[in-house]
Amino acid sequence: MIAEHIDQNTHDTVNPEPFSGPDEDLFKNALCSHYDQCLDLAAKENWPQFSCQACKFQNSHIEIKPNAGEMTGYYRLLTRVFMRKDGMLFLQ
């Protein structure tokens, strides 16, 4: 079943679709200004996964401009995720 949600601010309809295929075939646009509404809808409908493939907003993007202070945390996280016990980074 395809569910729809009306954006209360723009009155546009978002229409994510439930998705059950392989992850490499999954398309999501996490930078879409409506992404949070699609997450809410997927949770409400109890979908394990959803796709933005058929949505008219699939190519829309919000502008993100991180400041230098925010980037430090991202770099620390990446280092902890990809650092081996011997201090070298995983490169593959």
N, CA, C and O atoms as a DFTB+ gen file, in Angstrom:
368 C
 N C O
     1  1       0.834      -1.181       0.000
     2  2       0.000       0.000       0.000
     3  2       0.879       1.245       0.000
     4  3       1.790       1.356       0.821
     5  1       0.626       2.161      -0.889
     6  2       1.362       3.411      -0.956
     7  2       0.633       4.433      -0.092
     8  3      -0.567       4.654      -0.248
     9  1       1.370       5.045       0.813
    10  2       0.784       6.060       1.680
    11  2       1.272       7.424       1.238
    12  3       2.331       7.547       0.623
    13  1       0.503       8.436       1.550
    14  2       0.892       9.795       1.209
    15  2       0.774      10.662       2.453
    16  3       0.030      10.346       3.382
    17  1       1.502      11.737       2.455
    18  2       1.464      12.679       3.550
    19  2       1.435      14.078       2.969
    20  3       2.211      14.386       2.064
    21  1       0.567      14.919       3.465
    22  2       0.478      16.305       3.005
    23  2       1.347      17.171       3.911
    24  3       1.145      17.193       5.125
    25  1       2.307      17.881       3.336
    26  2       3.144      18.815       4.073
    27  2       2.258      19.985       4.498
    28  3       1.666      20.657       3.653
    29  1       2.167      20.227       5.797
    30  2       1.290      21.280       6.303
    31  2       1.785      22.682       5.938
    32  3       0.996      23.627       5.904
    33  1       3.082      22.823       5.667
    34  2       3.626      24.131       5.318
    35  2       3.453      24.449       3.838
    36  3       3.077      25.567       3.485
    37  1       3.722      23.480       2.973
    38  2       3.674      23.739       1.529
    39  2       2.450      23.127       0.859
    40  3       2.147      23.449      -0.290
    41  1       1.747      22.249       1.565
    42  2       0.588      21.527       1.052
    43  2       0.954      20.624      -0.132
    44  3       0.097      20.261      -0.937
    45  1       2.232      20.270      -0.222
    46  2       2.678      19.324      -1.240
    47  2       2.538      17.905      -0.703
    48  3       2.584      17.678       0.506
    49  1       2.371      16.974      -1.600
    50  2       2.232      15.570      -1.222
    51  2       3.563      14.855      -1.396
    52  3       4.165      14.881      -2.470
    53  1       4.008      14.219      -0.326
    54  2       5.191      13.358      -0.420
    55  2       4.680      11.928      -0.507
    56  3       3.664      11.588       0.098
    57  1       5.378      11.103      -1.253
    58  2       4.892       9.737      -1.433
    59  2       6.031       8.724      -1.436
    60  3       6.345       8.145      -2.476
    61  1       6.648       8.507      -0.278
    62  2       7.642       7.438      -0.235
    63  2       6.951       6.090      -0.433
    64  3       5.755       5.946      -0.182
    65  1       7.721       5.118      -0.883
    66  2       7.168       3.775      -1.098
    67  2       7.867       2.787      -0.184
    68  3       9.069       2.906       0.053
    69  1       7.124       1.806       0.335
    70  2       7.796       0.756       1.101
    71  2       8.801       0.052       0.200
    72  3       8.578      -0.077      -1.004
    73  1       9.901      -0.401       0.777
    74  2      10.961      -1.018      -0.013
    75  2      11.434      -2.281       0.683
    76  3      11.657      -2.293       1.893
    77  1      11.587      -3.345      -0.096
    78  2      12.044      -4.606       0.490
    79  2      13.114      -5.281      -0.353
    80  3      13.407      -6.459      -0.148
    81  1      13.704      -4.553      -1.302
    82  2      14.735      -5.131      -2.162
    83  2      16.110      -5.065      -1.524
    84  3      16.238      -4.731      -0.346
    85  1      17.143      -5.384      -2.300
    86  2      18.507      -5.313      -1.786
    87  2      18.933      -3.857      -1.556
    88  3      18.511      -2.957      -2.282
    89  1      19.771      -3.637      -0.542
    90  2      20.189      -2.280      -0.179
    91  2      20.815      -1.514      -1.339
    92  3      20.656      -0.297      -1.426
    93  1      21.523      -2.204      -2.231
    94  2      22.176      -1.492      -3.336
    95  2      21.161      -0.915      -4.329
    96  3      21.512      -0.053      -5.134
    97  1      19.910      -1.381      -4.281
    98  2      18.861      -0.848      -5.155
    99  2      18.019       0.238      -4.473
   100  3      17.127       0.821      -5.089
   101  1      18.311       0.499      -3.207
   102  2      17.536       1.470      -2.435
   103  2      17.953       2.894      -2.786
   104  3      19.145       3.200      -2.840
   105  1      16.972       3.766      -3.025
   106  2      17.257       5.174      -3.293
   107  2      16.562       6.023      -2.245
   108  3      15.341       5.981      -2.097
   109  1      17.359       6.792      -1.521
   110  2      16.819       7.760      -0.569
   111  2      17.516       9.085      -0.775
   112  3      18.694       9.138      -1.128
   113  1      16.781      10.146      -0.553
   114  2      17.338      11.488      -0.634
   115  2      17.270      12.103       0.758
   116  3      16.306      12.793       1.091
   117  1      18.290      11.854       1.566
   118  2      18.306      12.339       2.945
   119  2      18.460      13.855       3.031
   120  3      18.275      14.430       4.103
   121  1      18.796      14.509       1.923
   122  2      18.931      15.963       1.917
   123  2      17.654      16.666       1.446
   124  3      17.644      17.886       1.279
   125  1      16.600      15.918       1.236
   126  2      15.313      16.486       0.831
   127  2      14.691      17.219       2.027
   128  3      14.786      16.760       3.165
   129  1      14.067      18.343       1.756
   130  2      13.437      19.102       2.841
   131  2      12.216      18.382       3.423
   132  3      11.720      18.768       4.481
   133  1      11.734      17.349       2.746
   134  2      10.582      16.579       3.217
   135  2      10.975      15.247       3.855
   136  3      10.103      14.481       4.265
   137  1      12.276      14.960       3.944
   138  2      12.740      13.645       4.392
   139  2      12.197      13.278       5.775
   140  3      11.837      12.125       6.009
   141  1      12.137      14.238       6.680
   142  2      11.636      13.943       8.025
   143  2      10.179      13.485       7.985
   144  3       9.781      12.621       8.766
   145  1       9.386      14.055       7.086
   146  2       7.990      13.641       6.965
   147  2       7.888      12.213       6.431
   148  3       7.013      11.449       6.839
   149  1       8.791      11.864       5.516
   150  2       8.787      10.499       4.977
   151  2       9.207       9.491       6.049
   152  3       8.662       8.390       6.121
   153  1      10.176       9.875       6.877
   154  2      10.560       9.010       7.991
   155  2       9.384       8.803       8.944
   156  3       9.123       7.685       9.388
   157  1       8.681       9.888       9.253
   158  2       7.504       9.781      10.121
   159  2       6.453       8.869       9.521
   160  3       5.874       8.037      10.218
   161  1       6.205       9.025       8.228
   162  2       5.201       8.208       7.545
   163  2       5.621       6.731       7.540
   164  3       4.803       5.848       7.802
   165  1       6.893       6.471       7.242
   166  2       7.378       5.087       7.223
   167  2       7.258       4.450       8.607
   168  3       6.909       3.276       8.726
   169  1       7.547       5.224       9.645
   170  2       7.414       4.699      11.011
   171  2       5.947       4.437      11.347
   172  3       5.610       3.406      11.930
   173  1       5.083       5.373      10.976
   174  2       3.650       5.225      11.238
   175  2       3.079       3.992      10.530
   176  3       2.243       3.280      11.085
   177  1       3.538       3.752       9.304
   178  2       3.060       2.609       8.526
   179  2       3.819       1.318       8.859
   180  3       3.498       0.247       8.345
   181  1       4.832       1.439       9.728
   182  2       5.644       0.297      10.167
   183  2       6.407      -0.354       9.014
   184  3       6.525      -1.577       8.946
   185  1       6.923       0.484       8.106
   186  2       7.735      -0.026       7.005
   187  2       9.157      -0.251       7.507
   188  3       9.708       0.619       8.183
   189  1       9.759      -1.380       7.200
   190  2      11.151      -1.575       7.610
   191  2      12.116      -0.693       6.822
   192  3      13.215      -0.399       7.292
   193  1      11.707      -0.270       5.623
   194  2      12.550       0.543       4.749
   195  2      11.641       1.268       3.764
   196  3      10.538       0.796       3.489
   197  1      12.082       2.411       3.224
   198  2      11.300       3.095       2.204
   199  2      12.222       3.666       1.137
   200  3      13.423       3.831       1.349
   201  1      11.636       3.961      -0.004
   202  2      12.384       4.506      -1.132
   203  2      11.782       5.834      -1.573
   204  3      10.573       6.048      -1.487
   205  1      12.653       6.719      -2.047
   206  2      12.228       8.015      -2.600
   207  2      12.155       7.961      -4.129
   208  3      11.950       8.990      -4.772
   209  1      12.318       6.788      -4.709
   210  2      12.442       6.634      -6.159
   211  2      11.299       7.272      -6.946
   212  3      11.554       7.911      -7.967
   213  1      10.064       7.123      -6.511
   214  2       8.920       7.623      -7.280
   215  2       8.430       8.992      -6.816
   216  3       7.455       9.516      -7.355
   217  1       9.086       9.563      -5.838
   218  2       8.637      10.841      -5.284
   219  2       9.046      12.003      -6.175
   220  3      10.145      12.007      -6.730
   221  1       8.170      12.984      -6.312
   222  2       8.489      14.145      -7.141
   223  2       9.567      15.018      -6.521
   224  3      10.103      15.899      -7.193
   225  1       9.896      14.794      -5.253
   226  2      10.944      15.552      -4.578
   227  2      12.278      14.805      -4.537
   228  3      13.189      15.212      -3.817
   229  1      12.402      13.724      -5.297
   230  2      13.602      12.892      -5.200
   231  2      14.892      13.643      -5.497
   232  3      15.957      13.220      -5.049
   233  1      14.829      14.739      -6.235
   234  2      16.032      15.503      -6.563
   235  2      16.138      16.830      -5.814
   236  3      17.045      17.617      -6.084
   237  1      15.233      17.085      -4.886
   238  2      15.306      18.338      -4.142
   239  2      16.333      18.212      -3.016
   240  3      16.545      17.126      -2.476
   241  1      16.960      19.319      -2.672
   242  2      17.998      19.301      -1.639
   243  2      17.919      20.560      -0.783
   244  3      17.631      21.655      -1.266
   245  1      18.183      20.364       0.488
   246  2      18.353      21.520       1.354
   247  2      19.828      21.888       1.321
   248  3      20.681      21.040       1.062
   249  1      20.116      23.115       1.576
   250  2      21.508      23.554       1.574
   251  2      22.087      23.344       2.968
   252  3      21.546      23.835       3.958
   253  1      23.175      22.619       3.028
   254  2      23.841      22.375       4.299
   255  2      25.222      23.004       4.236
   256  3      26.017      22.702       3.345
   257  1      25.495      23.873       5.183
   258  2      26.805      24.506       5.265
   259  2      27.344      24.298       6.677
   260  3      27.124      25.133       7.554
   261  1      28.048      23.191       6.900
   262  2      28.584      22.977       8.244
   263  2      29.661      23.994       8.555
   264  3      30.414      24.410       7.675
   265  1      29.728      24.394       9.822
   266  2      30.817      25.288      10.200
   267  2      31.992      24.460      10.706
   268  3      31.846      23.270      10.983
   269  1      33.131      25.080      10.823
   270  2      34.360      24.363      11.187
   271  2      34.226      23.662      12.533
   272  3      34.765      22.570      12.708
   273  1      33.528      24.256      13.476
   274  2      33.351      23.641      14.794
   275  2      32.593      22.330      14.739
   276  3      32.858      21.431      15.537
   277  1      31.652      22.202      13.811
   278  2      30.898      20.960      13.662
   279  2      31.741      19.855      13.061
   280  3      31.528      18.684      13.373
   281  1      32.678      20.193      12.219
   282  2      33.464      19.191      11.497
   283  2      34.398      18.407      12.408
   284  3      34.697      17.248      12.119
   285  1      34.863      18.997      13.488
   286  2      35.777      18.308      14.403
   287  2      35.163      17.016      14.915
   288  3      35.832      15.984      14.959
   289  1      33.915      17.064      15.295
   290  2      33.226      15.868      15.783
   291  2      33.104      14.796      14.714
   292  3      33.245      13.610      15.010
   293  1      32.845      15.195      13.480
   294  2      32.742      14.230      12.385
   295  2      34.083      13.529      12.149
   296  3      34.139      12.316      11.945
   297  1      35.147      14.312      12.181
   298  2      36.475      13.721      11.967
   299  2      36.844      12.765      13.099
   300  3      37.428      11.711      12.850
   301  1      36.510      13.122      14.336
   302  2      36.778      12.211      15.460
   303  2      35.993      10.919      15.301
   304  3      36.520       9.833      15.541
   305  1      34.744      11.037      14.898
   306  2      33.913       9.845      14.683
   307  2      34.507       8.964      13.593
   308  3      34.627       7.753      13.778
   309  1      34.880       9.551      12.463
   310  2      35.471       8.780      11.372
   311  2      36.755       8.081      11.818
   312  3      36.994       6.928      11.460
   313  1      37.565       8.769      12.587
   314  2      38.805       8.173      13.074
   315  2      38.507       6.969      13.959
   316  3      39.158       5.930      13.843
   317  1      37.532       7.108      14.835
   318  2      37.193       5.980      15.725
   319  2      36.588       4.810      14.959
   320  3      36.819       3.653      15.308
   321  1      35.825       5.103      13.932
   322  2      35.199       4.037      13.149
   323  2      36.239       3.294      12.312
   324  3      36.195       2.068      12.220
   325  1      37.177       4.028      11.700
   326  2      38.091       3.428      10.737
   327  2      39.508       3.187      11.256
   328  3      40.362       2.743      10.489
   329  1      39.784       3.463      12.519
   330  2      41.116       3.262      13.059
   331  2      41.279       1.812      13.526
   332  3      40.456       1.291      14.279
   333  1      42.347       1.182      13.066
   334  2      42.666      -0.173      13.528
   335  2      43.356      -0.095      14.882
   336  3      43.766       0.981      15.317
   337  1      43.481      -1.228      15.539
   338  2      44.127      -1.269      16.864
   339  2      45.587      -0.865      16.812
   340  3      46.130      -0.385      17.807
   341  1      46.242      -1.053      15.652
   342  2      47.658      -0.696      15.534
   343  2      47.858       0.785      15.171
   344  3      48.983       1.212      14.909
   345  1      46.751       1.579      15.155
   346  2      46.857       3.002      14.879
   347  2      46.764       3.375      13.410
   348  3      46.739       4.561      13.083
   349  1      46.713       2.403      12.524
   350  2      46.589       2.673      11.099
   351  2      45.105       2.743      10.727
   352  3      44.252       2.175      11.410
   353  1      44.818       3.445       9.641
   354  2      43.447       3.541       9.179
   355  2      43.123       2.405       8.230
   356  3      43.961       1.985       7.431
   357  1      41.873       1.902       8.329
   358  2      41.389       0.947       7.342
   359  2      41.215       1.701       6.034
   360  3      40.566       2.747       6.015
   361  1      41.764       1.212       4.964
   362  2      41.653       1.895       3.674
   363  2      40.790       1.149       2.685
   364  3      40.555       1.645       1.584
   365  1      40.318      -0.008       3.035
   366  2      39.471      -0.772       2.122
   367  2      38.088      -0.890       2.690
   368  3      37.216      -1.501       2.072
